[in-house]
């Protein structure tokens, strides 16, 4: 099958079995200090391993990076998942599948705007009144990012 056919199949899998989301997590830096980190993810889950393996094969053919997981589900068949996590990985995935997305297209477009907004926000250094560099805008202080995270969450529930 052509790459175009395989990418449209992957987009259909995201539309039907996938989830596009974003969240702010508190993580520890190397020095032990807590910091907040924005995580944008796309995951596809299915109890049929073949579907997830095929999604991984399509991703591999495009050079996309992902995580592959098998999660036990009490009283049910185990859940296979492929997860694209982090801005650059999600952005690369959407570059390939965006033309074929239907049901998750609005979520994908918002997730891409969020990734690109945070990239710009982290490249712009804040300065105090003396002109000293304070660092990039923290994610929790970035009201536009928080608004987009909340909008993505509402789209998943809607």
Beta strands, then each sheet from edge to edge (+ up, - down):
strand 1: 18-28
strand 2: 34-46
strand 3: 67-71
strand 4: 79-85
strand 5: 125-127
strand 6: 133-136
sheet 1: 1+ 2- 4+ 3-
sheet 2: 5+ 6-
end
